Amino acid sequence: MESNTERKRLIERADNKGWKKWGPYLSERQWGTVREDYSVYGDAWNYLTHDMARSRAYRWGEDGIGGISDNKQHICFALALWNHKDSILKERLFGLTNNEGNHGEDVKELYYYLDSTPTHSYMKMLYKYPIEAFPYEKITGENNRRNIREDEYEIIDTGVFDDNKYFDIFVEYAKREENDIFIKITATNRSKKEAPLTVLPTIWFRNTWSWGYEEFDKKPILSGIANSQIEVNHRLFERMKLYCHGADSLLFCENETNMERVFGKENASPYTKDGINNYIVHGKEKAINHNQIGTKASAKYTRKIKAGESETFWLRFSDQTNLKEPFVNFEEVFAESLKTADDFYEIIQKDIKSEEEKAIQRQAFAGMMWSKQFYYYNIDQWMNGDPKMPFEFRGRAFERNSPWKHAYMANILSMPDKWEYPWFAAWDLAFHTATLARIDPDFAKRQLAVVLREYYMHPNGQIPAYEWNFSDVNPPVHAWATWKVYETDKEMNGGKGDVGFLERIFHKLLLNFTWWVNQKDEDGNNIFGGGFLGLDNIGVFDRNAQIPGVKLQQADATGWMAIYTLNMLKIACEISLERPAYQDMASKFFEHFLYIAAAINKTLDEEGNGLWDEDDQFYYDKIYTPDANTLFLKIRSLVGLIPLCAVEVISEDLLQKLPDFKRRLEWILKNRPDLAGLISRWHEPGKGETHLLSLLRGHRMKMVFKRLFDEKEFLSDYGIRSMSKFHLENPYHFNLHGEHLNVKYTPGESDLTIMGGNSNWRGPVWFPLNYLIIDSLHKYSKYYGEDYEVEYPTNSGEIVTIREAALQISERLINIFKEGENGKKPFMGGVEKFNKDKDFKDYYHFYEYFHGDNGKGLGAAHQTGWTGLVADLIQEVNEGR
């Protein structure tokens, strides 16, 4: 790939130091997390609330609006605001807890990530702040009133943005050097009247000194110089300064809990965490330290901004501490940083013709960059408490994550959503890396490596799922992601692959694969379980539940394990080209794939094995009941599509280079015809002398394709639905221990509370599994070539190749974000202001999932991680057109 300034920086330092030392590593919600929960019974949502957050020092991390920190979150910077109407400063984003929202936890703010380079040398985000009082009570009350079958009540519904009565607050960062960061805050009054605004750029230290650890006894200090400089002294850093151009004043307090407000106890110091809030909003002069020292400080700017006009505020955070004129060439630095970003993305987007698609992709990349977070969680310390606790800790009757006492996590990780899910999720993160590799392959590789490290992965080989329950089981997609990242990185490096990365990951994946075989193949027959597997409510009952006498065998779990074997086979073959001994591992995974293929595809077996239903021509979960009945759970869903994705293509050329593997493979095919017959057309080389390994043979593949491409079933205008629309008119009914249960197609928000009720897999379009299906279709196409044709859509009479079908599904997904013939973008859900207003219509939210019939964005609004896969789809479609 052609080189430029940003690319050179990435090559020189791939880790989170140097140019990546400072980045958007703050959370957007630290309150209400498991880490901050010190309640006896694990009531995380209520133990530390949004209302408490302004007054209570956090233990494990920090949050803020549009903020940055160092890579261990010792020094933090973010934006606080006051519209002179609110009863509290706007220091952190507001939203509802899982119990308050009618569809689970949900942020109730409007903000957008607009740009970022991988090193964060340039970053930009937008926050929309109402001029009138923020409608906290209105949002909470109305959402509490609504039931699960009603739409969520969003901030746009409250009317606070009517008549454009809001400020657009743009926050931009430009690095001149690694530790020299220029900060520009631009506030624009979009209303028709002058309005006051107080802007409070805030710097503070994460509280490491209140917990009784000797190495943190030395408290860091912020100190003010006149009204223009804040000196930063921390034992782990060289002295730094925050230069504040034209500030009215500097305000100081401590990042320490207001014991009186939170616990009803006397404060050791009057200058508590909420001191600046109490001074600005309530006029409490004694709440701040007028000697200008503390561990939290703000530069205060109060302005009356005229209608339609803007005010800009300049700051500079730098290790150059003796500058006489720190703001010389300020705008030139931003112009240079933006040009560096433009040059970087110009190369990435060189094959994309549409300006609209370029804008979508660049904001998707920006969202992924802004969603990095320092994630800190030492479970042993968290379980037992600290030597010195500034609050009463009575131990834990409910010891969440107790099997994971080895876990010590302190890394920059890619988050699903830094407000709604401000903790890593194992399978989300794997999908993130497929897109991250497009712009920063080394960061993508590090993400995969870190969750497999010994301080994350359980000694038994299980990968931690997410902090609410590390022992939950997520789909094993890390081998798939490893290969995707390897391929992208290899392409970007002119055909030279990082085999060392493959080998490193492969060893850890072996441990995880063995865990799956030992723990989730209950009868040792190559049919797997695993519980909900990320698809929270896709079944007729909670698949995580232990139901007495009922045994569940899962089509998706078995399909995932078939995919896993093929991914490991592919990786082992690639490593074998340099290290021939790995051919033994390639043989092992080839054989294991055959065993799974034999098991899942049985139809008539006295032991009841096999998950293919010959009557419906589809894969289903199966249960064994206490009275020895064997039943298919006949729900047409992604569960039955996962086996389609167990496909891999091996070239004849590769086999010739791996003689030991080829010899073992041929022995199996000759001596185990029962297994060989289950492989799709192995003896008939495909396009370019290739061989196909897949769970689906010709007829079965055609039948699954027929359903997949049917607009009355899985294919919507916006991608592949998670459940067939067949179940709209034909709900699936099931009786369990006298309880009547049913599953129907629900295209939008969930109408039940399985697994919390904040996501729905009974109809909407989800990007990650759409992406996996498309990736698999391209593999089938690689083997079958242009000669194999399918009807797409089913019953349309239109005949296309598999490749063309895959590209058209990709385009349907991309169209969620593009303006349609009606002038509206589907993801915006028909909201007139979002679609038509010039100050809204060009900004994108990358939602958790999308309505299966109209494409409206649903769930977490900023789950850019796996919905950011749209950036990769745009790239592939443009390169493949």
N, C-alpha and C positions, 0 to 999 in steps of 0.2 A: 504493500500500500504506500502511496505517496506520503512523504513525511511533511510535517509542519510543526509549529512551536508546541502545540498541545500534545501532539503525538510523541515528540521528543521527550517531553516531561514524563509521559507515561512510561516510556521505554527506560528512561534513566532511573526512575524510582517507582516500582510497581506496588510498593506497600503503602501503608497509611502514614507515612512520614513525609518529610520534604514538602512538596506542593500539596500533598493531601493531609498534612498535619492539621489544618483547620478546614472544617467543612460543616455542613448542615446536620450535625450529629446530635442535636437536641431532640428529645421526644416532643410530641405535641400534646401528649397527655401522660403524665407520670402518676397523677392521682387515679384511684380506682384500679390500680394494677395489683397483681398478685405479689409483686416484690415489696410494695409498700404496705401490705396487709399484715398487721401484727395482732389481729383479733384471735380470740381463742378458737372460734369455729370456722374460720376461713371466709368471713363475710367481706370480701375485698371491695365490693362496690360501695358499701356503706361505711367502711372503716376510715377511709380518707377520701372525702368528697371534694367536688369542685369548690364548694363554699369554704372548706377548710384549707384548700391548697394555697391560698394567698398568705395564710398565717402559719403554716406548718412546714418546717424544713423536711425535705425528702431525705431518704436514706440511700437510695440506689440509683438515682438519676435526676435529671432536671428537664423541665419543659419550658416552652416559650413560643412566641409567634415570629416566624421568619428568622429564626436564630441560627447561630453558629457556635461551635466550641472546638477545643482541641480534641485529639483523637481518644483521650481518656476522660473527657468532660470535666476537667478540673476548673477551667476558665470558660465562662459562658457569656454570650451576648445575645440579646433579643430585643424586641420592640414592645413597649407598653404604650397605651393610648388612653386618652380621656376626652369624651365629647362634651363635658360639662353638664351632662344630664344623668349619666349612669351613677349608681350607688357604689360601684367599685371600679377600679382601673381595669382596662382590658389588657391583662397581662398574659392570659392563656385562653385557648379556644374553648368555647362552651359546647357542651352536648349532654345528651341524656344517658343515664346508666342503662344496663340491660333490663332492669326492672321498671324504669320510667318510660322507656320507649315502647310503642305498641308493636314494634318489630325489632326489639333489642336495642343495644347501645347504638348511638348515632350522633355524630357531630352536627351542630346546628349553626354553622357559620358559612360564609362564602369566601373562599380563598383559592388561589390558583398558583401552581408552579409553572413558571413561564420559560425558564432557561437555566442551564448549567452545563459547564464542561465537566469531564470526569475528574479533573483535579480541583474543581471548584474555583478556578482562576477567575471565572465570571459566573455570577448567579443572579437570578431575578425571580421575585415572586410578587403576588398581588393579594392584598387583603382588603375586603370591602367592609367598611365600618359605618354603621348607621349614625346619622346626625342626631336623631331622636334617641331616647333611652332604649337601650338594648332590651328586647322583650323576653327576658329570662322567665318570668312567671307565666306569661302567656304561652310560651312554647311548652313549658313543663305541664301546665294545667291542661292544655288542649290534647297533648299526647297521652297524658294519663286518662283522659276521658275517652279517647278513641280505643276501639277494640282491634283485635288482630286482623279482622277482615276489612278494616278501613285503611285508606292511604295514610302515610306518615304526614304529620304537620310540619312543614319545612319553614325556614326563616323567610323565604320569599312569600309564603302564604300569610305572614303576619301583617304585611303592608308597610313595613319599615323602609322598604326600598321604593315605594310608590313616589312619584314625582321626583325621582332621583335624589331623594334626601339621604345622601350618604357621601362618605369620602372614599376615594380610591387611594389606597396607601401602597405605593410601590417600594419595595425594598431591594436594593441592588448591592452586590459586592464585587469588587475588582481587586485582585492581588497584583501588586507591583513586584513583590518578591514573596518568598515562601512565608515570611512572618511579617508582612507589611500589607495590610488589608484596608482598602478604601471602601467606605460605606456611604451610600446615598439613599436617603429616604425622601420620597416625593409624595406629598399629600395634595390631592385635587378635590375641590369641592364641586360635586356634580349637580348640586341643587341650584335653585334660582335665588337663594338668599345667602347673605353672608352668615358664616357660622364659626364659632370658636372651636379650637382643637388644641389640646396639649399633647405633644409628642415627647416620649420618654425613652430614648435609647438607653438600655440598661445593661450593665456588666456586673457579674457576680461570680463567686466561687461555689462550686458544689460543696456542700457541707461534709467534710471528711474528719472534722476535729471534735465532734460531739459524741463520739461512740467509744472512746476509751482505748484507742490504738496508739501506741507510743510513736510509731513512725509518722503519725499525723498530728502530734501534739502541737507542733508549731503552726499557729494559725496564720493564714495568709492575710495580707492587708491591701486594701485600696485606700488611696489618699488623694485628696483634691489639691490642685494648684490653680488658684484664682477661680475663674468660671470656665476655664478652657481646657484643662487637662486632668485626667485621672491616672495616677501612677499605679501600676499593677505589680505587686511583689508576692511571688509564690516560690517556695523553695525548689520546686521542680522546673522552674523556668528562669531564663534570664529576664531582667527587668524589662517591662513593656509599658507603653502608654496608650491610653485612649484619648486622642485629640478631638475636641468638640468645638466645631466652628460656630461662633455666635450664640452659644448657649446662654439662656437667661440666668441659670444658676446650676450648681451641682448638688445633688441630694444623696445622703448616705444613711444606711442602716445596716443591720446584720442579717445574714441569711440563717437566722435561728428562729425556732418556734416561738410564737406568742403564747406562752404557757397559760397566761391568764385567760385568753380568749378560747383556746382549744381545750385546756384541761382544768381551768379554774384555779390555777396555782400562780404564785407570785413569779414575776419575771426577774431574772438576774440583771437584765439590762432593759431599758425602755425602747431600745432601737431594734425592734424585731423585724422579721421577714416582711410583714405588712406595713412597716413604718412609712415608706414612701406613699403607699396607698392612703394611709390615714392622714398624712400631711396634705396631699393634693386634694383628696375628696372631702375630708372632714376638717381640714384646717388645723390639725393637731401639731403645733409647733414642736412639742417635745418628742414627737415620734421619730424625728430624724436627728442625726448627730451633726450639730452645726460646726463641730471641729473638723468636719470633712474627712473622717476616717470610717472604715467599716469593711464588710465583706460583700456588700451589695450597694451599687451606686447608679444613679441615673443622671443624665444631662437633661435639664428641663427646657423645653421650647413651647411657649404658649403664643398662639397666633390667631388672629381673626382672618379667616380666608374668605375672600370675596367669591360671589357666585361664579362658577366656571373657571376660577383661577387656581393656581397651584403655589405651594411653598415647598422649597427643597432644603433639606438639612444635610450637612456634610459632617462626617466623622472619619477618623483614621485610627486604626488599631495597629500598632507597630512596635517592633523591637528597636527602632531608631528613636532614642529617647531624648535627643538634644536638638530637635528640629526647631529652628526659629520661625520658619514659614512652612508648616506641614501641609498646607493645602495648595501650594504652587502646582500647577499642571494637573489639578484634580480631574477636570473633565477629560483631559487628554489620556489619563490613565484608564478611565472607563472606555473611551473610544478604542484604545489599543486592546484592552481586554475583550471587548465585544468583537473586534475584528478577529482576534485569535479564535474565539468561539465560532464565528461565522466561517472562518477558513477550515476549521476542524470539521464542522458539519457539512460544508460544501463537498468535501471528499466523500464523506459517508453517504451523502444524498445525490451523488453524481448521476445515478441512473434513474432518479425520480423526476418525472416531467411535470407533474401537477404541483402547483404552489400550495394548494389546499392540503394535499397529502404530505408535503414537506412540513407544513405547520403542525399537522396532527402528530407526525413522527417526532418532531423536535420537542414538542411539549410532552409527549410520552417519555422521551428520554429524560427530559427535565424532571418529570415526576419521579422517575426511578432514581435519579441522582439526589433529589431533595429527600427521598425516603430512606436514606442511610441514617443509622442511629447507633450511638454507643449503647450497647446492651450489657448491663452489669448485673450479675446474679450469682452470688456465692451461696449455694443452698445450705451448706453446713452452718455457716454463720447466720443465715436467715432463719434456719430452724431453731437454733439454740439461743439466739440473741447475742448482743454485743457486751463487752466488759462494762460499758457505761451506757445506760439507756436513758435518754432525756424524757422518757415517758414510761409508764408502768407496763411491763410485759409479763403476762401471767402464763406464758408457754402456749402450746398449741394442742388442743384436744383433737383437732383435725389437722393432721400433718400432711398437707398437700405436698406431692412430689417427694415423699420420704424415701422411696427407693433410689433417689438420684443424689444422694449425699456427696458423691464424688464430683458433682458438676460445679465448675467455677468458670463462669462466662464473663468475659470482659473484652468485647471486640466490637468493631464497626461492622454492623450487619445490615442487610437489605430487609426493610420491614414491609409487611403487607400494606399497612396504612398506619402512619405515625400517630393518628388520633384513635381510630377505632380498634386497631390491632397493633399497639406499640410494643410488640414482642415478635421475635422471629417465629415463623411457622415452617416446619421442615419441608413440606412439599411445595408450599408457596415459593420458598426461597430457591428451590431447584428450578422452577419455571422462570423465576426472575433471571437466572444466569443465562438462559438462552438469548435474551435480549441484551443483557449487560455485556455479553461477549462481543456484541456488534461495535461497542464504543470503548470498552475497557476490559479486554479479555483476561488480564491479570487479576483484576478485582473479581471477575466472575469465577476464576479458578480458586482464588482464596476463599470465596464464600463456600464453595463446595468442600474445600479441604477443612475449613474450620469446624463445620458441624459434624465432621467425622473424627475430629481429634479426641484424644482420650479424656479430655476434660468436658466434652459434650456427650459423645456416644457412651452408652452404658457398657460396663465391662462384659455384659452378655451379648453385646452387638446391636442392641436396639438404638435407633436414632431418636433423640428427643423430639416430641411433636410440637408442643407450644406450652407456655408457662402455666396455663390453667390445668393442664395434666400432661406432663411429659410422657407418661406411659400410654397415652392414646396412640393409636396406630395410624399413621399417614401412609398413603400409597408409596411404594418403593420406586421413586422416579429419579433417584440420584445418579444411577448408572446411565440412564437415558440422557440426563442433563450433562453428565460428564462427557459423553460422546458428542453431544451437540456443541458444547463449548470447545472441545478439542477440534472438531471440524472447522468451526468458525475461526478459531485462532490459527489453525494451519493454513486456511485460505488467506488470512490477512498477512501471514508471514511467508508468502510465496511458495507454499507447499511444504514447508518444514514444520512438522508437528512436535509438540512438547510431550514426548513419550515419557519423560520423567514424571510429569504431572499425571499421566494415565496410570503409571505404575504405582505411584503414591496413593492415588484414590482407590485403585483396584484392590490393594491389600486390605483397606478398611471396609470396602464393600463386601469383600469375602466374609468378614465377620458378620456384617448385617444380613447377608444372604443366608448364612448358616442359622442366624437367629430366626429368620422367617421360616426356614424349613423345620427347625426344632419346635417352634412355638405355635405356628399357625397352620401346619398340616397335621391336624389332630389325629387322624387315623393312619398317617403314613402312606396315603394313597395318591399323593400329588394333587389333591383337591384342597383348596386353601380357604381359610376364614380370615378374620381380622377386624370385624366390627364395622363401624360406619365408614372407615377408610376415607375420611374427608368429605364424603357425600352425605352431609349431616342427616337429612330427612328423606332420602330417596326411597327408602323401603316402606313396607306397610307397618312396621314397628321399628323401634330404636334398635339398630343392628348391634349396638354396643351392649344391649341388655342381656343379662344371663337369665334365660327363661327356663324354669325347671323342666327337664325331660325333653327339651327341644334343642336339636343340633342344627346349626345353619352352615351350609356350604355355599360359597359365594363365587359367582361368575366373574365379578370384577377382581376379587382377590386372586383367583386362579389365573385370570388374564394378566394381571399385573406381574405375577411371578413368571409367567411365560415371557412377558416383555423383559423382565429383569434378566432371565437366562440369556436371551438373545443379545441384550446390551453387553452383558459380561463376556459373551462369546466374541462379539465384535471387538471389544477392548482387548481381550486376550490375544486375538489374532494380530491386532495392530502392534502390540508389545512384542509378540513373537517374531516380527520381522527384524527386530534388533536383538531380542533375547529369546532364542529358540526354545528354551525350557518351558516357556509359557504355552507351548502347544498342548501340553498335558491339560492345562486349565481350559483351553479352548475345547478339547475333547470332552472334558467333564461337563461343561455347560451345554454342549451340543446334545449329549445324552440326556441331561436333565430336561432340556426342552422337549425332547421326544417323549419322555415319561409324562410330562404335564399334558402334552398334546393328546397322548393316548387316553389319559384320564378324563379330560374335559369333554372329549368328543364321543365317548361311549354313549349309546342310546338305550340299548336293552342289556341290562346287567343285573344279575340276580342280587348283587350287593347294593344295587341302586346307585351306582356311580354314574358320572356323566352329567353335564349341565346343558347339553344341547337338547332342545325339545323338538322332536321330529314333526310334531303336529303343527307347531307355530313357526318352525324354521328360525329359531332364535335362541340365544343363551339366556338362562334365568338362574337366579338363586334357587336353592333347594333346601327344604327342611325335612328333618326326620322327627316325627312326633312320638310321644310316649307309647302310643298303641301300634308302633312299628309301621305307620304309614309314611310313604315318601311322597312329598308334594313339591311341585314347581310353584314358586311365587311368580305368577305370570304377569309381571309388570315390565312393560317395554320401556326401558330406560337406558341411561349410559352404562349401567351395570352390564347389560348385554352387549354393548358396543365395545367395551374395553378389550375383549378377545380379538376383535378386528385389528387392534393396534399391535398385536404380537406378530410382527412381521420384520424380516431382515433379508437383505440381499447380499449374497457372497459371490464374488467374481471368480471365474475359473483361474484367472491370473493369480489371485491371492492364494488359491489352493495349491497351485504349482510351486509357490514360494514357501509353503508350509508342508513339507512332505510327511512329517510324522502325524500331523493333524489329518491330512488327506487320507493317509493309510488307515487310521482309526475310523474315520468317517465311512470309508468304503467298506470296512469290515462290518460295521453296524448295519449298513444298508443291505449288505449281502446276507448276513446271518440273523438279522431281526426284521424279517419282512413285515411283521405285525406293526413295527414302529415305522419302517420306511414308507409304508403305505399311507401314513398320516401326514406326510410332508407334501406340500403342494408342488407337484411336477418337478421333483428334484432331478430326475433323469432327463428332463427336457430343458436344455439351457434356454434362457430367455434372451432379451435384448442385450447385445454386447457380451455374449457368453457368460451369463450370470445364473445363479441358482437362488431359488426362493425358499425361505423358511417362514412358514406362517401356520397359525392354528386353523385357518379356514381353507378348505379345498374349494375347487371351482364352483360347484353348485351352491355350497353354503355361503361362499363369498358373494355370489350373485344375489342370494336372498337377503343377506344383510345389507348389501349395497342398495337393494330395492327399497328397503325400509328407510335407510339412511337418507336417500335422495327424495323421499316422498314428502311433499309439502303438507299432506294430511297426517303425517307422522312426525318425523324428526326434523325435516328441513324447513326452517322458517326463512323469512326474507332477510334475517339478520344472523344467520348461522345455524348451527345444529342445536336443537333443543335438548335439555337434559332429560326430558321424558316425552314420549310420543303423544302427539295431540289426539291419538286414538282414544286415550283415556279421558278425554273431555266428555264424550258421550258414553263411554264405556268404562266407568270406574272399576277398579279391581277391588273385590270384596274378599274378606278373610275373617274367620272366626278363631280367636285365640282364647282358650280357657273361658269360653262363654262370652267374651267381649267381641262385639262386631267392629271390625276395622275396615277402612277403605282407603284407596289411593286414587286420586284423580289428577288430571293435568291442570296445573295452576301456573299460568304463564308469568305472573308477577310475584309480589311479595308472598311470603309464607302465610298460610292460614292456620298453622298449628305451631306448637312450641317444642317439638322434638329438638334436642340439643340447643335449647335457648331461644329458638325462633327468630334469630337474626340473619338467617340465610335460607334460601329455598333451592332445592335441587329437583323440584317436581314440575319443571317446565321451562324456566328461564334459560337463556343462553349464557354459558360460562366460557370465557376465553381459553383457559388452560387446556381443557379437554377438547375443545374445538381445534386448538393448535396441534394437539397430539394426534387427533384423527387426520388432520390435513397432512401432517408429517408422515403418517402411515400411508395415506393415499399416494403420496409421492414415491414411497418405497415400492408399492405395488406397480406404479407406473414405470419405475426404473426397470422392473423385471419384464412386465408385459409389453411395454413400449406403446407405439401409436396404433398397433393393430387391434388391441383389446378395447372394445367400446361399451359404453353403458348408456342407459337412458337417464338423462338428467334434465329437469326433474322427472321423477317417475311418473309415467302416464302422460307425459307431455309430447311424446313423439320426437323429442330432440335427442339426437345421438351424439355423444362426445367421447373423448378419451378420458381415462381416469385422471390424467394430469389436468385436463381442462376442467373437469369437475372440481378438483382440489382448488384450482385457481379461482373458480367462480364462488366457492364457499368462502375463500379468503376475502374476495371482494364484497360479499354480503356482510362479513364482519367489519370490514373497513368502512362500509357505507353507514354503519351506526353513527359514525362521527362526521360524515360528509353531508353537506347541504343537499336535500332532495329536490325533486321537481316542485314541491310545494313550498320551497324556500325555508324548510325547517330541517334541523339536525335531529335524527331520531333519539339520540341519547338525552336530549334536553327535555323530552317528554311533553312537547307541545306548549311549554311555558313561553308566552309571547315575548316577555322581556328578554329571556335568554336567547331566543331565536332572532329577534329583530333589533334590539338595542345595540348600538355601535360599541358600547362599553362592556358588553357581555358576549356578543355572538362569536367572537374569535377566540374565546377561552374554553378550554376543554377540561371536563372532569372524567377521569378514567375509573368508572364504577366497578364494583365487585362483580356484578352480573347484570343482565339486560332482559327486559320483558320479551317473552318468546313470541309475541304477536306484533308489537309495535316498536321494539328496540329501546324503550325508555330505560335510562340508567337507574339501577336499584342497588340497595345495600350500601356498603362503605363507598363514599364518593371519591376517595382518593386512593383506592387500592390499585395504584399504578403498577405495582410489582408484576402481577400476572396478567392484568389487562393491558399492561405495557407491551405485551406480545404483539399488539397491533403494529408497533414500530417494526418488528421483524416481518410481519405479514406484508406490510407496505413494501419493504425491501424486496422480499421474495417475489411478490406479484409484479413489481416493476422490472425486476431482472428476468422474470419468466414470461413477460408479455411478448 
